[in-house]
Amino acid sequence: CFGNEIGWIVGYRISEKFKVDNNTERILQICIER
């Protein structure tokens, strides 16, 4: 979560608000393994 916003839930698509685009300044990469 980012404040009151959910960025992504594993197994679901990412929120449009948090997608990487040409205006992206920072990226947080998280790797999940089962």
C-alpha positions as CSV (number, residue, x, y, z in Angstrom):
1,C,0.0,0.0,0.0
2,F,1.0,3.6,-0.6
3,G,-0.9,5.7,1.8
4,N,-4.5,4.7,1.1
5,E,-3.7,3.3,-2.4
6,I,-3.2,-0.4,-3.2
7,G,-0.4,-0.7,-5.9
8,W,-0.7,-4.4,-6.7
9,I,-2.0,-7.7,-5.3
10,V,-0.1,-10.8,-6.3
11,G,-2.1,-12.7,-8.9
12,Y,-4.1,-9.6,-10.1
13,R,-3.2,-6.9,-12.5
14,I,-1.3,-3.8,-11.3
15,S,-3.2,-0.6,-10.7
16,E,-3.2,1.8,-13.7
17,K,-1.9,4.5,-11.3
18,F,1.2,2.5,-10.5
19,K,2.2,1.2,-14.0
20,V,5.7,2.1,-15.3
21,D,5.6,4.7,-18.1
22,N,7.7,7.5,-19.6
23,N,7.1,9.7,-16.5
24,T,8.3,7.0,-14.0
25,E,11.2,8.3,-11.9
26,R,11.7,5.3,-9.5
27,I,11.0,1.6,-9.6
28,L,10.7,-0.8,-6.7
29,Q,11.2,-4.4,-7.9
30,I,9.9,-7.2,-5.6
31,C,10.5,-10.8,-6.4
32,I,8.1,-13.4,-5.0
33,E,9.0,-17.1,-5.0
34,R,6.8,-20.0,-3.9
